[in-house]
Amino acid sequence: MGNLTSAKINKTYIIENISELTSLKIKRRLLELGFTKGQKIKLLRKSLLGKAYLIEIRGYTLTLKKQIATFIEIK
């Protein structure tokens, strides 16, 4: 489908992959946070300027910057 920045609010998606364009440091951190292939992810809201995304994954809520959200590929 695309990446997390193209997701719609209050819809659940499945993580397809983490982009190969990301640095190893960011990719490792995302994997530690639970962003693994096949995991369900829900976009709760976007900031007013679209620079931050509030998401729910594995039962907890966190915020990602837009630059990092572009690396998460969803379907």
N, CA, C and O atoms as CSV, one atom per row, in Angstrom:
chain,resi,resn,atom,element,x,y,z
A,1,MET,N,N,0.825,-1.192,0.000
A,1,MET,CA,C,0.000,0.000,0.000
A,1,MET,C,C,0.863,1.248,0.000
A,1,MET,O,O,0.719,2.099,-0.878
A,2,GLY,N,N,1.734,1.366,0.944
A,2,GLY,CA,C,2.560,2.561,1.055
A,2,GLY,C,C,3.232,2.606,2.405
A,2,GLY,O,O,3.502,1.572,3.016
A,3,ASN,N,N,3.499,3.810,2.863
A,3,ASN,CA,C,4.118,3.938,4.177
A,3,ASN,C,C,3.116,4.528,5.171
A,3,ASN,O,O,1.982,4.846,4.814
A,4,LEU,N,N,3.548,4.666,6.398
A,4,LEU,CA,C,2.661,5.098,7.479
A,4,LEU,C,C,2.121,6.509,7.270
A,4,LEU,O,O,1.060,6.841,7.798
A,5,THR,N,N,2.819,7.337,6.521
A,5,THR,CA,C,2.345,8.702,6.298
A,5,THR,C,C,1.110,8.754,5.405
A,5,THR,O,O,0.394,9.756,5.398
A,6,SER,N,N,0.852,7.690,4.654
A,6,SER,CA,C,-0.334,7.662,3.796
A,6,SER,C,C,-1.523,6.969,4.468
A,6,SER,O,O,-2.561,6.783,3.833
A,7,ALA,N,N,-1.388,6.589,5.727
A,7,ALA,CA,C,-2.453,5.896,6.452
A,7,ALA,C,C,-3.568,6.860,6.858
A,7,ALA,O,O,-3.354,8.066,6.987
A,8,LYS,N,N,-4.755,6.301,7.055
A,8,LYS,CA,C,-5.903,7.084,7.492
A,8,LYS,C,C,-6.097,6.900,8.996
A,8,LYS,O,O,-5.768,5.858,9.562
A,9,ILE,N,N,-6.634,7.928,9.616
A,9,ILE,CA,C,-6.819,7.941,11.062
A,9,ILE,C,C,-7.865,6.895,11.471
A,9,ILE,O,O,-8.864,6.693,10.782
A,10,ASN,N,N,-7.606,6.233,12.615
A,10,ASN,CA,C,-8.473,5.205,13.226
A,10,ASN,C,C,-8.639,3.952,12.372
A,10,ASN,O,O,-9.643,3.252,12.504
A,11,LYS,N,N,-7.690,3.659,11.510
A,11,LYS,CA,C,-7.705,2.419,10.742
A,11,LYS,C,C,-6.514,1.578,11.175
A,11,LYS,O,O,-5.457,2.101,11.529
A,12,THR,N,N,-6.707,0.269,11.139
A,12,THR,CA,C,-5.651,-0.658,11.529
A,12,THR,C,C,-4.978,-1.210,10.273
A,12,THR,O,O,-5.645,-1.583,9.308
A,13,TYR,N,N,-3.656,-1.253,10.304
A,13,TYR,CA,C,-2.855,-1.742,9.200
A,13,TYR,C,C,-1.900,-2.813,9.705
A,13,TYR,O,O,-1.753,-3.011,10.911
A,14,ILE,N,N,-1.259,-3.494,8.779
A,14,ILE,CA,C,-0.260,-4.500,9.120
A,14,ILE,C,C,1.081,-4.037,8.575
A,14,ILE,O,O,1.179,-3.598,7.429
A,15,ILE,N,N,2.111,-4.139,9.404
A,15,ILE,CA,C,3.447,-3.728,8.975
A,15,ILE,C,C,3.975,-4.747,7.973
A,15,ILE,O,O,4.028,-5.946,8.248
A,16,GLU,N,N,4.360,-4.247,6.820
A,16,GLU,CA,C,4.889,-5.102,5.767
A,16,GLU,C,C,6.410,-5.209,5.873
A,16,GLU,O,O,6.978,-6.285,5.684
A,17,ASN,N,N,7.065,-4.084,6.175
A,17,ASN,CA,C,8.523,-4.066,6.213
A,17,ASN,C,C,8.987,-2.718,6.747
A,17,ASN,O,O,8.215,-1.762,6.817
A,18,ILE,N,N,10.256,-2.658,7.120
A,18,ILE,CA,C,10.908,-1.390,7.414
A,18,ILE,C,C,11.829,-1.114,6.234
A,18,ILE,O,O,12.614,-1.973,5.833
A,19,SER,N,N,11.728,0.072,5.689
A,19,SER,CA,C,12.438,0.419,4.463
A,19,SER,C,C,13.943,0.198,4.583
A,19,SER,O,O,14.531,0.366,5.651
A,20,GLU,N,N,14.543,-0.180,3.471
A,20,GLU,CA,C,15.993,-0.383,3.417
A,20,GLU,C,C,16.745,0.946,3.385
A,20,GLU,O,O,17.965,0.967,3.554
A,21,LEU,N,N,16.040,2.046,3.172
A,21,LEU,CA,C,16.677,3.360,3.101
A,21,LEU,C,C,17.032,3.925,4.472
A,21,LEU,O,O,17.804,4.879,4.563
A,22,THR,N,N,16.486,3.357,5.522
A,22,THR,CA,C,16.742,3.861,6.869
A,22,THR,C,C,18.120,3.428,7.369
A,22,THR,O,O,18.684,2.440,6.901
A,23,SER,N,N,18.637,4.172,8.309
A,23,SER,CA,C,19.938,3.816,8.880
A,23,SER,C,C,19.787,2.602,9.796
A,23,SER,O,O,18.693,2.308,10.279
A,24,LEU,N,N,20.867,1.923,10.021
A,24,LEU,CA,C,20.844,0.733,10.869
A,24,LEU,C,C,20.422,1.074,12.300
A,24,LEU,O,O,19.738,0.288,12.955
A,25,LYS,N,N,20.830,2.241,12.776
A,25,LYS,CA,C,20.496,2.673,14.137
A,25,LYS,C,C,18.984,2.843,14.305
A,25,LYS,O,O,18.419,2.385,15.298
A,26,ILE,N,N,18.332,3.492,13.350
A,26,ILE,CA,C,16.884,3.707,13.428
A,26,ILE,C,C,16.140,2.392,13.239
A,26,ILE,O,O,15.158,2.128,13.932
A,27,LYS,N,N,16.601,1.571,12.308
A,27,LYS,CA,C,15.943,0.289,12.061
A,27,LYS,C,C,16.000,-0.600,13.299
A,27,LYS,O,O,15.011,-1.246,13.646
A,28,ARG,N,N,17.142,-0.636,13.961
A,28,ARG,CA,C,17.287,-1.433,15.176
A,28,ARG,C,C,16.358,-0.933,16.268
A,28,ARG,O,O,15.748,-1.732,16.979
A,29,ARG,N,N,16.245,0.386,16.407
A,29,ARG,CA,C,15.384,0.961,17.439
A,29,ARG,C,C,13.911,0.650,17.165
A,29,ARG,O,O,13.157,0.340,18.088
A,30,LEU,N,N,13.506,0.732,15.903
A,30,LEU,CA,C,12.126,0.395,15.557
A,30,LEU,C,C,11.821,-1.068,15.856
A,30,LEU,O,O,10.735,-1.389,16.339
A,31,LEU,N,N,12.760,-1.945,15.577
A,31,LEU,CA,C,12.562,-3.361,15.884
A,31,LEU,C,C,12.469,-3.595,17.391
A,31,LEU,O,O,11.690,-4.435,17.841
A,32,GLU,N,N,13.260,-2.858,18.172
A,32,GLU,CA,C,13.185,-2.969,19.627
A,32,GLU,C,C,11.836,-2.501,20.165
A,32,GLU,O,O,11.359,-3.012,21.178
A,33,LEU,N,N,11.225,-1.533,19.491
A,33,LEU,CA,C,9.928,-1.023,19.911
A,33,LEU,C,C,8.775,-1.922,19.480
A,33,LEU,O,O,7.637,-1.698,19.893
A,34,GLY,N,N,9.045,-2.931,18.660
A,34,GLY,CA,C,8.016,-3.877,18.274
A,34,GLY,C,C,7.500,-3.726,16.860
A,34,GLY,O,O,6.479,-4.322,16.517
A,35,PHE,N,N,8.172,-2.950,16.030
A,35,PHE,CA,C,7.765,-2.757,14.643
A,35,PHE,C,C,8.296,-3.905,13.793
A,35,PHE,O,O,9.239,-3.736,13.020
A,36,THR,N,N,7.681,-5.066,13.946
A,36,THR,CA,C,8.112,-6.249,13.209
A,36,THR,C,C,7.093,-6.573,12.121
A,36,THR,O,O,5.943,-6.139,12.184
A,37,LYS,N,N,7.520,-7.327,11.144
A,37,LYS,CA,C,6.671,-7.696,10.020
A,37,LYS,C,C,5.452,-8.483,10.527
A,37,LYS,O,O,5.582,-9.400,11.338
A,38,GLY,N,N,4.272,-8.104,10.030
A,38,GLY,CA,C,3.038,-8.780,10.411
A,38,GLY,C,C,2.355,-8.204,11.634
A,38,GLY,O,O,1.259,-8.644,11.984
A,39,GLN,N,N,2.960,-7.243,12.289
A,39,GLN,CA,C,2.384,-6.647,13.496
A,39,GLN,C,C,1.302,-5.637,13.124
A,39,GLN,O,O,1.462,-4.886,12.161
A,40,LYS,N,N,0.203,-5.613,13.878
A,40,LYS,CA,C,-0.872,-4.655,13.633
A,40,LYS,C,C,-0.492,-3.294,14.204
A,40,LYS,O,O,0.094,-3.194,15.282
A,41,ILE,N,N,-0.838,-2.252,13.458
A,41,ILE,CA,C,-0.533,-0.884,13.868
A,41,ILE,C,C,-1.749,-0.018,13.545
A,41,ILE,O,O,-2.372,-0.177,12.495
A,42,LYS,N,N,-2.078,0.893,14.452
A,42,LYS,CA,C,-3.249,1.745,14.264
A,42,LYS,C,C,-2.827,3.209,14.382
A,42,LYS,O,O,-2.170,3.592,15.349
A,43,LEU,N,N,-3.201,4.014,13.409
A,43,LEU,CA,C,-2.917,5.446,13.444
A,43,LEU,C,C,-4.040,6.130,14.212
A,43,LEU,O,O,-5.192,6.105,13.780
A,44,LEU,N,N,-3.713,6.738,15.347
A,44,LEU,CA,C,-4.726,7.376,16.187
A,44,LEU,C,C,-4.973,8.825,15.790
A,44,LEU,O,O,-6.121,9.265,15.735
A,45,ARG,N,N,-3.904,9.571,15.511
A,45,ARG,CA,C,-4.060,10.955,15.070
A,45,ARG,C,C,-2.764,11.491,14.505
A,45,ARG,O,O,-1.688,10.934,14.725
A,46,LYS,N,N,-2.888,12.588,13.768
A,46,LYS,CA,C,-1.740,13.301,13.214
A,46,LYS,C,C,-1.696,14.679,13.852
A,46,LYS,O,O,-2.730,15.207,14.263
A,47,SER,N,N,-0.516,15.262,13.938
A,47,SER,CA,C,-0.415,16.613,14.473
A,47,SER,C,C,-0.983,17.603,13.458
A,47,SER,O,O,-1.206,17.251,12.300
A,48,LEU,N,N,-1.213,18.816,13.885
A,48,LEU,CA,C,-1.824,19.817,13.014
A,48,LEU,C,C,-1.008,20.074,11.751
A,48,LEU,O,O,-1.571,20.238,10.669
A,49,LEU,N,N,0.289,20.108,11.885
A,49,LEU,CA,C,1.143,20.359,10.728
A,49,LEU,C,C,1.582,19.066,10.044
A,49,LEU,O,O,2.293,19.110,9.039
A,50,GLY,N,N,1.169,17.919,10.574
A,50,GLY,CA,C,1.510,16.641,9.966
A,50,GLY,C,C,2.936,16.199,10.212
A,50,GLY,O,O,3.454,15.353,9.482
A,51,LYS,N,N,3.586,16.756,11.232
A,51,LYS,CA,C,4.978,16.407,11.509
A,51,LYS,C,C,5.131,15.280,12.513
A,51,LYS,O,O,6.229,14.748,12.680
A,52,ALA,N,N,4.041,14.904,13.191
A,52,ALA,CA,C,4.096,13.822,14.186
A,52,ALA,C,C,2.859,12.946,14.047
A,52,ALA,O,O,1.785,13.412,13.668
A,53,TYR,N,N,3.036,11.657,14.366
A,53,TYR,CA,C,1.972,10.682,14.243
A,53,TYR,C,C,1.827,9.931,15.558
A,53,TYR,O,O,2.806,9.393,16.077
A,54,LEU,N,N,0.615,9.891,16.099
A,54,LEU,CA,C,0.319,9.147,17.309
A,54,LEU,C,C,-0.212,7.785,16.877
A,54,LEU,O,O,-1.235,7.699,16.197
A,55,ILE,N,N,0.488,6.716,17.276
A,55,ILE,CA,C,0.109,5.375,16.843
A,55,ILE,C,C,-0.039,4.449,18.037
A,55,ILE,O,O,0.463,4.720,19.128
A,56,GLU,N,N,-0.742,3.350,17.804
A,56,GLU,CA,C,-0.877,2.304,18.808
A,56,GLU,C,C,-0.329,1.016,18.210
A,56,GLU,O,O,-0.711,0.614,17.111
A,57,ILE,N,N,0.572,0.376,18.950
A,57,ILE,CA,C,1.170,-0.877,18.515
A,57,ILE,C,C,1.443,-1.729,19.745
A,57,ILE,O,O,1.959,-1.233,20.746
A,58,ARG,N,N,1.101,-2.998,19.673
A,58,ARG,CA,C,1.313,-3.953,20.769
A,58,ARG,C,C,0.744,-3.483,22.104
A,58,ARG,O,O,1.313,-3.772,23.156
A,59,GLY,N,N,-0.366,-2.765,22.070
A,59,GLY,CA,C,-1.038,-2.345,23.294
A,59,GLY,C,C,-0.502,-1.078,23.932
A,59,GLY,O,O,-0.971,-0.699,25.005
A,60,TYR,N,N,0.458,-0.411,23.320
A,60,TYR,CA,C,0.923,0.856,23.867
A,60,TYR,C,C,0.886,1.933,22.794
A,60,TYR,O,O,0.833,1.642,21.599
A,61,THR,N,N,0.913,3.179,23.242
A,61,THR,CA,C,0.787,4.325,22.362
A,61,THR,C,C,2.104,5.085,22.326
A,61,THR,O,O,2.743,5.286,23.359
A,62,LEU,N,N,2.503,5.505,21.139
A,62,LEU,CA,C,3.717,6.304,21.018
A,62,LEU,C,C,3.606,7.259,19.849
A,62,LEU,O,O,2.727,7.126,18.998
A,63,THR,N,N,4.514,8.226,19.822
A,63,THR,CA,C,4.534,9.238,18.784
A,63,THR,C,C,5.790,9.075,17.939
A,63,THR,O,O,6.881,8.850,18.463
A,64,LEU,N,N,5.624,9.189,16.636
A,64,LEU,CA,C,6.748,9.127,15.711
A,64,LEU,C,C,6.816,10.408,14.905
A,64,LEU,O,O,5.785,10.994,14.576
A,65,LYS,N,N,8.030,10.848,14.584
A,65,LYS,CA,C,8.199,11.959,13.665
A,65,LYS,C,C,7.860,11.498,12.254
A,65,LYS,O,O,7.925,10.308,11.949
A,66,LYS,N,N,7.500,12.441,11.403
A,66,LYS,CA,C,7.149,12.113,10.033
A,66,LYS,C,C,8.329,11.468,9.297
A,66,LYS,O,O,8.131,10.555,8.495
A,67,GLN,N,N,9.559,11.937,9.566
A,67,GLN,CA,C,10.739,11.390,8.896
A,67,GLN,C,C,10.908,9.907,9.191
A,67,GLN,O,O,11.336,9.148,8.321
A,68,ILE,N,N,10.580,9.488,10.396
A,68,ILE,CA,C,10.710,8.077,10.773
A,68,ILE,C,C,9.494,7.289,10.287
A,68,ILE,O,O,9.631,6.125,9.910
A,69,ALA,N,N,8.323,7.891,10.289
A,69,ALA,CA,C,7.112,7.201,9.838
A,69,ALA,C,C,7.179,6.848,8.357
A,69,ALA,O,O,6.509,5.911,7.920
A,70,THR,N,N,7.961,7.568,7.586
A,70,THR,CA,C,8.078,7.257,6.162
A,70,THR,C,C,8.806,5.937,5.929
A,70,THR,O,O,8.660,5.339,4.862
A,71,PHE,N,N,9.583,5.470,6.900
A,71,PHE,CA,C,10.328,4.228,6.749
A,71,PHE,C,C,9.478,2.974,7.012
A,71,PHE,O,O,9.895,1.868,6.669
A,72,ILE,N,N,8.306,3.134,7.610
A,72,ILE,CA,C,7.463,1.987,7.976
A,72,ILE,C,C,6.479,1.727,6.849
A,72,ILE,O,O,5.576,2.526,6.600
A,73,GLU,N,N,6.664,0.600,6.169
A,73,GLU,CA,C,5.794,0.230,5.049
A,73,GLU,C,C,4.649,-0.624,5.568
A,73,GLU,O,O,4.858,-1.581,6.314
A,74,ILE,N,N,3.422,-0.260,5.160
A,74,ILE,CA,C,2.218,-0.931,5.657
A,74,ILE,C,C,1.405,-1.492,4.495
A,74,ILE,O,O,1.605,-1.125,3.337
A,75,LYS,N,N,0.481,-2.395,4.837
A,75,LYS,CA,C,-0.479,-2.902,3.837
A,75,LYS,C,C,-1.848,-3.001,4.456
A,75,LYS,O,O,-2.800,-3.405,3.789
